[in-house]
Amino acid sequence: MRDGDGKRQPVASPQSGAPDSGPIKPQPILVTRVLDVGPPLVPRQNAPAAKPPSPPEPRSAASALDAIPPIAPPPRSRPEAPDVMTTEIVEGESLWDSVEALIEDVDAGFGAIVEAEGNGPRTVRENPASPARSPSGGLSNARELFLQLATAHVRHVRDFMIDVKAGQATAEWLSLCEPAMQSVRKMAEQLELRELVAALDGYLTALKAAAEHSGLVVDDESRSYLIASYEPLVALLPAAFALDAVKSKREGIIVRSLLFQIPSVGKVTIDKLFSSGLSTLDALFTARPEEIAHTTGIEQDIAEKISERFARYKKELQSTSLDEERSGEHARLTELTNLLERHQRTFEQAEKNEDGAKKRSARKAREAVFLEIKVLLARLGEVERVASIDKMAFAQKVVELRKFSAG
């Protein structure tokens, strides 16, 4: 051992037991607390430091629309044919059996879900992690339910706006559209979707103005106002309000069916019209016979027949009475189905009797009736049904149309 000056000092010899300078007294150790140092340290491999999770961005009530999942166009109240393409929205008893039942359940079911989702007074649930459900058996997510309800409510509004854009809307539509939009506004207000509520208010104002200024048909000024006020709704909620895809399919069926009803008009003539831009109802409603002939190269007499047929169709639309169930159009569909069945029986009998002339006449008659049926189905929004029935034999067409009318 060395002293403070660095000199060696004598120590006790273990053999002799004689210390050089006396025994060394151990110093007492005082234990004040027990330290838990944990398990022994294990060397770690060098690894990149994990980045801390970024905090969630705050969401405003106005941005709540972003959380709404996209949903396909609404299911039809009438049953679809077995082989028709299905949409993303599945019909079933879990979503109520009809739009009328949806409307009745809005106050109780939707209000309960809004409260459970946190937009109203909070309620304590036994299992907070489980999704909230309304007493009426609605969907578990308030915004998903809102979009389902909105899409079903505005089905008449979409049909109306398709007619508005085509310049063929009657004022009777206005009384069907306003209650539906009021219901959607009430739900949007409960979810605090302020931007959507403001857009709905703008469209409701346009509907009221159109009702005050229009006669039998929606006038041009009201038409422009309605289109302008509808555009924000499409931008905010395209799944419920978008028209382009639906309008294109419906108009395609209607325009082609009307053209094929005209004598001397076939595929070549239709191709000339479409290539010249005369492929929509709006264009064909306004085009004069001389304009059609000059633009397409079609003969003047055929151009006149085309103009006359679309003018007559426009008058037919304006004279059709409307109600919530579209009962007038469904009644007309039943009449046409009966007529189609009679022509089919005539055809079958002529075929059995080997009467060629009567057979040809019955064939033309049933084809003409079916073209009218296609127009009517397209007007009712049954685009997929038209595509399905169009591929069937005429006897099967009658069967499927009977099922649809009975449904």
C-alpha positions, 0 to 999 in steps of 0.5 A: 500500500502507498501513502499520500506521498506515493511511498510503500507502507508495510502490510500484514503478512498472510504467513506470519499474521503480523501486521507492519503497522496494526490492523485496518479497521473496515468502515461501516456501510449505511444502507438507506434504500434499495435500488432496483437496477433491473436485469443485466444489460444485454448489448444491442445491435445497432439499429436505426432509431424509430421515428415517433408516430406523427400526431393525427391531424385535427379534423374540422366538422366541415371536413367530415365529408372526407370520412364518408366512404364512396357508395354506388348508386342507390338500390331500386325499390323493385327487385332486380332480375336474377342475372342483372349486375349488382351494385355495391349497395346490397338490398336487404331487410337490414336497410329497411324494405322501402324508402318510406320506412327509411324516412320514418326511421330517420329521427329515431335511428339516425339521431341515436347513431349521431349521439353514439358517434359523438356529435350529440350527447354522449352515452355510456356503452358497456363496451366502448370499442363496439360499434353503436347501433340505432334502435331501428337496426340501422348501420353501425357508422353514422356517416355510412348510414347518412350516405345510404339514406341520402342516396335513397332519398334523392333518387327522384332528384337525380331523375329530375335533374337529368330531365332539367339538363335535357330541357324536358323537366316538368314542374310536377317534379318540384313537389317530389324533390323538396321533401327529400332534400329537406330530409337530407338537410336535416341529417347533414345538420345533425352531423354538422356537415356545414358546407353540405348544409349550405349547398343544400340550402342553395338548392332548396332556394332554387327549387322554391324559385322554380316552383314560383316562376315555372308553369307546366314546364321548368322555364329556362331561367329556373333551369339555369338556376337549378343546374348552377345550385346543384353543382356544389352538391355533386362536388361535395357528395358525388356518390349521392348526387352525380348524374353523368354516368347515369344520364349517359346510360339512360339517354343512350337507351332512350335516343337509340330506341326512339331513332329505331322506331322511325321508318328508314332509320337504321345503324348507318343513319344513327352513326351519322347522327352520333358522329355529328354530335347529335347523340343527346336528347337536348341536341335532338330536341333543339335541332331543326330538320334542315340543320340535321340534314346539313350537318349529317348528310341525311336526306331531308325527309328522314331528318324531318321524321327524326325531328318530329319523333323527338318533338312528340317524345318531349310532349309525351314527357310533359303530359305525363303525371308524376307522383312518388311511385311513378304510378303513371309510368308503371301503368303504361309499362303494364299496358305495353307488356300486355300488348307485347304478349299479344303480338308474341302470341300472334307470332307464335300462331303464325309460325305454327300455321306457317303464315309468313306474312302474318309472322313478319307483321307480328315480328315488326309489331312486337319489336316496335312495342319493345322499343317503347318499353325500353324507353320507359324502363330507361326513364325509370332508371332500370338501365341494367334491367334493359340490358338483361331483358334485351338479350332474352327471347320475346316469350321470356321478355314478357315473363320478366316484365310481368315479374317486374310489374308485380314487384 
